[in-house]
Amino acid sequence: MNPERICFGCFQEKEPGGPCPHCGFDENEEQPYLALPLGTLLNGRYMLGKVLGVGGFGITYLGFDLTLEIKVAIKEYMPSSIATRNADRYNVTLTGRVEEDYQNGMERFLDEAKILAKLQNTPHIVSVQNYFKENHTAYFVMEYIEGMSLKEYLANQGGKIPYPQALTILQPIMEALVQVHALNLLHRDISPDNIYITSRGESRLLDFGAARFALGDGKSVSVILKHGYAPEEQYSSHGNQGPWTDVYAMGATLYRCITGQLPPDSVERIRGDTLKTPSELGIHLPQPVEQAILKALAVKTEDRFSNMNAFLRALTGKVSVQEQVAASVSERTQASPFGRTGSGEGGSGMQQENALKRLIAYFRANPVIAMVSGGGLLVVIVLCIVLPIALSGGEGEVPTGGGGGGGGGGGGTPPAVSISEEIPDASSGSSAAPVSAAQPETRDLGILNASIDIPSDYIVSSDGFSFMNEDRGCAITTSFIWNIGIPIYSLADVEANGEAIVASVMEEFEVPEYTMLSSGYDAIGDEEAYRIYFEGTDEDGVTMDMVYMAMQGTNSFGCYSLLGAYPKGDEAGQKEVNGILQSFQSNGAPDITYSMWYSDIVGLKFIIDDSVALGSVWEAEVPSANGSTTVIAIYPTEAAHQAGLGNFESPDSGVIEVGYTAQLGYSTPEELLGVQEETMEIVGGTFGTQYTAVMGGVEWLCQDYTFGSYQISSAAAFIDGQCFYLSAMYTSSNQQAVMTLSNQVLASVRAW
């Protein structure tokens, strides 16, 4: 490496003199005071570049590791209040008789490096690679992260961001802090300044300079705080600090993200609490979420969450979407939504009431219709990894995903279809006043991040998503769907699969007789919607008219799903139900952990649970018949991502590969799996018989393989004339996560 032809702002080659054509850095401009000269070599290995940041106790530089040939960040101990640079521009000299203070500070500085080394394998925490003493001071070398701080990101977004986006950024940090606290460590300086968003869209927690307090070690704690983010116990060197201290700071960070305001200092709140709730500031949140944030910000430690995990579980509803789905499936298996009620008085009216109760019982068990994972359809899911992947090249992040990046799928918007001639008085109800004499009340729909106006004489299900007037025989249910046996990316998917949607609903209701009446594009308020009218007759002979409406949400996938029911022929009930449906209003993206990921290069998209894909989603180069091709790789953990694609030596290995068989040089599922069998025979692996599994409305041809301690599964299928494939590799330690993600991809993958 020739220093005269290297840019010290990005370490790419450039012509001598003038700004860098790659990054714009100009080495001729004056460097920050006390900074080491550009090109300084430290520890015989690290070349220093531009200054990344300057603080009261140190300077952080961009560096280049000449051994590993990678960019790094290098932090130098430089307490400017008591030290300065020697005339030689390298060594540090003291400005007074403060040697003891200087040495104690250096010891604390190196403590940060040791703490980071202890957290080396903790995801979403910046890792340290080396530390050493030189120039009468100390240094430590960290991974270099390209991106920006959360503070900068908020400024670029106008000062605040929606809650779902904030949680997406902060949840990985909170999960990392659970592990930090398990090691008897605290961070004690959590704020948007110390949270970094990488260019890959990942979150990283920085600056463990304050994290030297070991829980229960009996030592006093120095006063290290940041106004607005520090709880009252941090204002005293003998304050009762613990995990709840970081909980307060994280609560303050989340509050700052969603409201754009910093909470008042905690010591000021002791005398008179002026903290405004997010709702008082006009920020709409599900009530449990707002309560969780306020509890995290409680002034007294005993009123706060005692640990980060408790705070995180309160924010996410204590159970993940997967757990909600599992619970709903369990509940459905214990109840028969449309089973017989037996004989007795009441005639058809009683039968009608019971039928409605059973309908509500079903939707009570399904507050959010989430991704259908197939119940273990594929014992081991997936694809064509095997030996070719072990030869793979580099990888890059899938350009958009996580939080639902990109546009929704489906074709253009069809013209609106009027169906009022087919169904008398079957208008959307926008001009019809509700029949009920009761006053409508706006109901918050919780994690759906939406609201609906329900007459006060309707009863509400325990989960708050379904409503019923037993006297009138009218019912309303609300949910958000992105897979009901087939993936739902947009209203176009609802239109294309309208009959299948109704059939699946009636099948779940155990209603054998139903009739599709009409369908077409409509609107809910100012938002485009797709509507289906149908009727169903249960085994007791009770017939209900139903209207299903789907409305595109702010996500790039999925739709709000509304279902109204009323007695057949009841025009007043029809107007009432349609009027209620028209009051539905989305307030933003639903609070779900799922995201749509897509790749322009590979040309496909899918929906997965980001809380399972902790290692994220990447574009990767793999060998093919034409040399190499790009596929998508999904990792269940950061450790699996670090192990890499097709690594048969690391116990952390686990990955899902998705792409088109044509990219690998194969044209059919049979051809792909045949090559997999041949490969297994050559390398000494074993394989099972081929089998089929239906996922996402598609029949996949599958096969499972064993190679040493690794399991590999492949699946391939034609979708809209193109042959897709998915391959999964996993060990016993990450089998569950890989299988879950594989099923989710198989159930949702489509061309982009």
N, C-alpha and C positions, 0 to 999 in steps of 0.2 A: 504494500500500500504506500503510495507516494503522497506524503502530506501536502505537497505543493499542488496536487491535482485533486484533492479531496475537499468536499464541502463539509464544514464542521457543523452544519445545521441538519444534515440528513445522511452524511457519510457516503454520498454517491460521487462518482467522478465528475469533475467539471474542469473547465479551462481556468488557469490562474487569474486572480483578480476579478472584481465585479461580483454582483449578486449571483446566486446559484439559480440556474434555469429550472431546477427541479422543485426547490422549496422556497426560493427567494431570499435565503439568508445571505447577508453581506458581512463577511469577516472583517471588513475595513471599518465598520462602525464600532464605536467605543463599547467595550464590554462592562458589565456591572462592576461596581467597586468591590475590591478584595477577591474577585474571581481569578482563578488560575488561568494562565495563558492558553489559548486554543492550541490543541495538539499535544498538551502535556501528557506524558506517559506515566501511569501509576501502576505500582506493583509489577512492573515489567510486562504488563498485559493489557491494560485498559487505556485507550486513547481518549482524551477529553474533548468534547465538542462544546456547543453553545450552552449557556445557562438556562435551565428550565424554571428555576425558582430560587428566591432568596428569602430567608427568614432571619429572625433575630439570633438563632443558634446554628444556622447552617446554610449551605449553598447546595443546590441539586443541579447536576450537569447531565447533559446527554453524553453518553460514552459509547465506545465501540470495543467489544471484546475481541482482541486480535487472535485469540486461540479458537473460540467458537464461531467467530465471524458473525456476530449478531450485535444489534444495538442494545444498550443497557442504560439504566439510570444510576448515577453515582452520587451519593450524598456525602458531603464533607462537613465535619464538625468545625464550625467557625462562629463562635460567640462574639459578635462584633462589638459588644459593650466592654469586653475585657481583652480582646485579642485583635491583632492586625496582621497583615502580610509583611514579611521581611523584605528588605531591599532586593533580595535575589528573586522576588516575586513568587516564591514557592513555599518556603518554610513559614510557619506561623510563630509569631512572637507575642508576648503578653504586654499589655499597656500599663501594668502596675504590679503590685505585690499580691497577686491573686492566684498564685500557682495552685493552691489547694482547691479553690473554687473551679479553676479550669480543669484540673484532673478529675474532680468529682463529676463535672459536667460531661467530660469525655467518657467516663465510665457509664453514665446514664445513656449517652449516645450509643455506645456499643451494646447496652442492654436492649435497645430497640432492635438492633440487628439480630441479637440472640433470640428475641421473642419471635421475630419474623421467621427465623430459621426453624423454630419450634413449630410454626404454623405452615411450614413448607408445603404440606399436602392438603391444606384446607382450601377448598374452592372459593373463588371470589375475594381472596386476600392476596395482595401483592407479595410476591415471593422474593426472598433474599438469596443471592447466589454466592456472596463472599463478603468478608470484612477484614480489615487490616489497619495497621498504623503506619503512617508515613508523613514526612514533612512536619514533624512535631504535632501532628493531629491524627484524626482517625477518619476512615471512610467505610462505607458499605455499599455493595453493588446489588441493585435490584433489577427485576425484569422491567423492561421499558414498555410502557403502555401508550399506544397512540389513541388519541381521543380528546375528551375534555372533562373537566370537573362537572359535577352535578350543579354547582353554583353557576358555571358558565352556561350550561345547558338551559337552566331555568331562565337566565337572562335572555338567551336566544329565543325562548318560547314565550316571551312577553311577561315573565315573572312567575308564572305558575303553570301547572299541567293538570290534566284530569286525574282523578284518583286511581282508576285502573292502570294508567301509565305509570304513576308514581309507585304503585305497589309492584308492578313488573320490575322496576329498577331497584327498589329497596328490599323486596322479599329475599333475593339471593344473599344480600348483605346480612339480613336478619338471621337467615339460616346459618351463615358462616359464624355469626356471633354466638349462636348456640354452642358451636364447637369451641370457640374461643373461651367462653365461660366454663365449659367442661374441663378446660386445662387450668382453671383457677386464675384466669387472666381477665382484665377489663380493658376496654379501649380508652374510655374516658374523654374522648375528643371527637365524637361523632357529629358531623355537620356536613352540609353540601360541599364544603371545601375539601373534605377528605374522602369523598365518594367520587369515583371516576367512572365515566362511561366510555368504554373502548370503542374504537372504530368498528368493532365487530358487534356492537350492541350489548356487550356484557358489562356487568357492574363489578367494580373492584373497590375494596376498602383500603385506604392508605393511611400513612402516618400513625405508627404505633409508638411514637415518642412518649406518649403519656401512659402507655400501657405497662407500667412496671410494678403495679400493685398486685401482689399475690393475695388472693382471698384467704383470710384466716391466718396470715403470717405474723400478726400481732404488731406490725410496724405502723407507724403513722403514715398518713398519706399527704403528699404535698398538694398545694392548691394549684390545680391545673384546670382552667375552665374557659368556656366561650360563652359570653353573655347571650341569653335567649335559648341556648341549647343545654346549658349546665343546670342540673337540679340543685336544690338548696344545700344538699349535703356536700357538694363539691366546693362550697364557699368556706368550708372549715377544714383545716388540716387533719382534724380528728373526726370528720363526718362519717356517718355509717354508710360506706359505699359498698356496692355489690352489683350483681347483674341488673338490678332495678335502676342503677345509675345510668347504664347504657340504654335501658328501656326509655327513660325520660328523654335522652338526647335523640333517640330514634323517633320517638313520638313527636318531638319538636321539629325534626327534619321532615317528617311526613306532613305535619301541619303546614310548614313553610312551603312545601312543594304544591299543595293543593289549594292553599288560600292566598299565597303570595305575600303573606305577612309573617313576621317573626314573633313567636310568643313573648309576652312580657318577661323580664327577668324573674326567675323563681323567687329570689329574696324579696322582690317588690310584691309578689303575689301573696306572700305570707301576711303582709300588712293589710292588703286589700286586693282581692283577685279581680283583675280586669280582663282576664282571658275571654275572648269571644269564641263561641262555638263556630265551627265551619258553617252551619246552617244560618247563623246570625250574619255571616259574611256573604250569604247568598250562594254557598256551595252545597249542592245537593249530594247527599251521601245516604246509603242505607243506614237506618238507625243504629243497628249493632256496630257498624264501622265507626260512626261518630262517637258512640259510647266508648269503644275501645281506644280511640285516639285520646279522648278526654281522660280516661283512666290512666293511660300511659303518662299523661302530663299532670297527674295529681301531684300537688306540692309535697304532701306527706308521703314518705316511703311506704308506710303501711297501707296506703290507699292505692298504691300503684301495682301493676303486675309484678310479681316477684321475679320473673325471668322472661327472657326474650321469646321462648317458645310459647308461653302463655299468651303473650301479646300477639304473636303471629297467628296463633290458632283463633284468637278472637277476631282478628281482621278477616280471616278467610272462612269464618263460619264454623270453626273447629274441625270441620271435615272438608276434604278436598272434593272436587266435582266427582272424581272417581268413587270416593266413599259414598257420596250422595246417590250415585247411580247404583252402586252395589246394595245400598240400603233399600232403594226403591224396588230393585229386582227381588230382594228378599221379601219385602212387604207384599209384592204382587203374588209371590208363590204361596203366601199364606191366606190370601183372600180371593174370592171369585167375584169379580166386579159385576157380572150379570147373572149370577146364579139364581136359582128359584128361591122365592121367599116363602113358599108354602101357601096353603089355603087359609081362608078366614074372611072376616068382614072387610068391607072397604071396596070391593070390586075393582074396576079398572083404575079408579082414582088412587087406591092404595098401591096397585101395581106400578102406576106411573111414578108415584113418589119413591117407591123402592128402586125403580130403575134409575131415577135421577141420583139417588143416594149412592148407588153403586157406581154411577158415572163419576161422581165427585170423589168417591173412594179411590177410584183408579187414578185420577189426576192428583189426588193428595199424595199418592205414592210416587208420582212423577212430576215434581215441581219444576224440574228442568230436564227436558229430554236431551240427554247428552250422547256422547259417542258410544255406539253399541260395539263392544269389544268382541262379541262373538262367544263369550262364555267359554273360552279355551278351545275354540274351533280348531285352531292350529296348535297342536301340542308344542311345537317349536316352530316359530315362523321364520323363515325366510329368504334368502337370496343368494346371489351368485358370488359370494366372496371367495371362498376357497383360495388356492394358491395364487392366481393372478393378482389378487389384491395385495398380497405380500410384496409385490414388486411396484406398488403404486408410487406416484410422485407426490408433488406438493398439493396443498389444498387451500381453498379460500372460502370465506364466509358466504353463505347464500345471501345475495344482495338485499333481500327484504323478507322479513318474517318477524316472529315474535311480536305479540301485540297486534297482529293482523295487518301487516304491511301489504301494500299493493292494492290493486282494484279487485272488485268481486268478479266471480266467474260468470259464465253464461253469455248469451248473445245480446242483441240489442233489445230495446224495450218494445214489445208488441203494442199495437193500438189498443186503447181501452175498449172493452166489450160490454155493451149494455145488455143486461139480462132481465130488465124490468118487465119485458114483454113475456118472458118465459115464466116468471114467478110473480104473481100479483103482489104489489106492495113490497117487492123484494129489494127496495133501494137500500143504500148503505145506512140509511137512518139519519143522515146528516141534518135533514130538515124535520125530522119527526121527534117530538118531545117524548121523553120516557113516560110510559103508562103509569108506572108506580107513583103513588101520591107521596111516597117518602122522598125526602130531600137527598140528592146525590152527595156522596162524600168521596173526596179524592183519596185513593188508597195507594200507598207506596208499595211497589212490587219488589222491594229488597234487592237481591242480587241481579235482577233483571234490569236494574237502573231505569225504571220506567214507572208510570203511574196510570191509574184508570179510575173513572168516576163510577162508583157503585151506590145504588140507592141504599139508604140506611136499613131497610127491612130485609136485606140479603144477609145471610149468614156467611161467615168467612171460614175457610178451612184452616186447620192448625198451622199450615205452612205459609198462609197468606197469599197463595197464588190462585185459589179457586173460590167462587162465590155462587150462592144458590138461594133462590126464593122458593121455599118448599110449598108455600100456599099456591103460588102461580105456576110452579113446575118449570121455572126458568133457571138456567145455569150458565156460568161463564168460567172458562179456564184460561190461564195464560202461561206461556213458556217461551223458551228460546231454543231453536233446533238447528243442528248442523249435520245430523246424521240420523235417519230413521230407517236404517236398512239400506239406504242409498244416500250419498253425500248431498247436502244442501248448501250450495255456495251462494245462490241468488234466487230471486223470484223466477228466473227462467227454469231453474231446476224444479221448483214447485209446480210450474205449469207443465213441464214435461213429465212429471211423475204424480200428477194430481190423483189419478185413479189408484196408484199404488199407496199414496198417503192415506186416502180414505179407507182402502182395504186393510192397511196395517192398523188404523185406529179401530175399525170395526172388529178386526180379529182380536185385538187386545181386549175389547169390550165383550168378546164372546157373543157378538150379535151376528147371526148367520145370514140375515136378510137385510140388505140395504140397497138403495137406489141412488145413483148419481143423477141430480136434477139439472144442474147447469154450473158453468164456471167461466171466469173471465177476469181481466184486469179491472181494478177499482182503485179506491183510495181510502186511507184513514187520515182524516184531516187533510193536510197538504202532502202527505207521504203516499207514494205509490204502494199498492197492495194487490194481492191476488186472492180471489174469493172463490170458494166452492160451496154450493148448496147440495145437500144430500139428506136422505132420511133413512132411518134404521128401525127395524122392528125386532125386539128381543124375544126370547123364548116364551115370555108371558103374554105376547101379543100386543105389547105396548109400542106404539110408533111415535118417534120423536123426529121433528125437523131440526136439522143442524146446519150451521154456517161456519165454515172454516176460513179464516183469513190469515194470510202470511204477509208480513211487512218487512222490508229490508232494513236491517239495523245499521248502525254506524260502523260495525265490523266489516271487514272485507270478505266475510263468509257468514253463512247462517241467516236465519230470519226469525223475527218474532212470530210466534204461533199462537193464534187466538181461536178458541172454539166456543161457540154459543149453541145452546140447545133450548128448545121450547116445545110444548105439545103440538102435534101435527094439526094444522088448520087454525091455530090460535094466532090471529093477525095482531092482536094487541101484544101478545108475548113476543111476536116477531119484531115489532117496532121497538119494544123495550130492549130486547137483546141487541138489535142492530145499533140502537142509540148508545148503549153502553160500550159496544165495540168501537164506536166512533170517537169515544172520549179517550181511548188509549193514546199515550204519549211517551215516546222514548226520550230519556234525558242524557243519553250517552251510551257508551259501550257496556254490555253486561259484564258483571264482575266474574269472569271465568278465567281459568288458567290455560285455556286452549288458544292456539293461534294458527293462522294459515301461513304456511311457508311456500315460497315458490322460487324458481330459478329461470331467468330468461335464457341462460345458456343451455341448460338441460331441457327446458320446455315442459315442466310439470309442476303440479302443486299438490299439497295435502294438508291435512289438519291434524295436529298432535297436541298433547298436553305438555306445555313447556315445563311444568313442575316435575315431570318425569324425565324430559330431555335436558338434564342438567348440564350436559356437555355441549349442547347447542347443535346447530345444523350448519353443514359446510358443503361447499362444492369441492370435489376432489378429482384428481386425475388418476385413471386406472388404465392398465394395458388393454388393448383391443386388437381386433384383426387388422385395423388400419394404423396401428402404432399406439395411440392412446386416445382416451375420450374422457369427457367430464360427466360425473354422476353426482348424486347427492348422498352425503354421509351424515348419519344421525347418531350421536353418542349419548348413552344414558348417564354418563358421569364425566366430570372434567378429567378424572384419572384415566378413563377409557380414551378420551380425546388425546391426552398426552401420550398414551400407549401407541396410538396411531391406527391407521386403517390396515387390517389384515395382519396384525402382529401376533404371531403364534407363540411368543415367548413370555409375554407379560401376563401375570394373573389378573390384571385390570382390563384386559382386552374385551371389547364389546362394541359392536357397531352394526348399523343397518345401512345397506346400500340400496339406492333406488335409481332406476333409469329405464331406458328403452333397450330391449334385446338387440335391436338393429345397431345400436351404438357399439355393442360388443361383437358384432358380426354374425348374429343369429337371427333367424326369422320367425321361429315358432317356439312355444313353451317346451315342446317335446325335444327340439334340437338343443335348447339351452340345458335342460336337465340331463340329456344324454351326455353332453360334454362334462357336466358335473360328475356323473357316475364314473366316466373314464378317468377323470382327474383323481378321484378318490382311490381308484384301483392302483393308479401309478404311485401315489404317495403313501399307500398303506392304510388308508382310512376305510371306514365302512359306511354303508348307506342302506336306507330302508326302501320299501316299495313306494311308488308314486301314489298320491291320493288327491282328491279334489276337496275344495272348501269354498263356500260361497261367502264373500265379504263385499260390502258396498254394492250389492246387486250384481256382482261379477263372480263367475266361477273360475277359481284359481287352480292351476295344476301345481302340486307341491311335492317336495321330497326333503327328507331329513338326513343329515350326515353326521358322522363322528370322526374327529381327527385328534387323537391324543386326549387331552382334557377339555377340548373345545367341541361345542356343538354348533353345527351350521345347518341352516334351513334355506331352501329356495322356493320361490313361488313365481309363476308367470301367467299372464292372461292377456287376451285381446280386449281392449276397451276402445270403442269407437274406431275400430280398424287398425289400431296401433298396439303392438305387443309390449306391455310393461313387464318389468321384473322387480323383485325385491329379494334381497339376500340378507340374512342375519347371522351374526357370529356372536357367541356368548359363552360365558362360563357359569358355574353354579352360583357365583356371587352376584352376577347381574342378570341372571336369566329372566326374572320377573319383569324388570324394567324393559329389557329388550323385547320380550314377548308382547308386553302391553303396547309399546310404541309400534311394533310391527303390525299388530292387529289394527291399530288406528290408521296407519298408512294404507294398508290394504283396503280398509273400509272407506277411504276418502281420496285416494290418488286419482288424478285426472290430468289431462293435457292442459298446459298453461298457454 
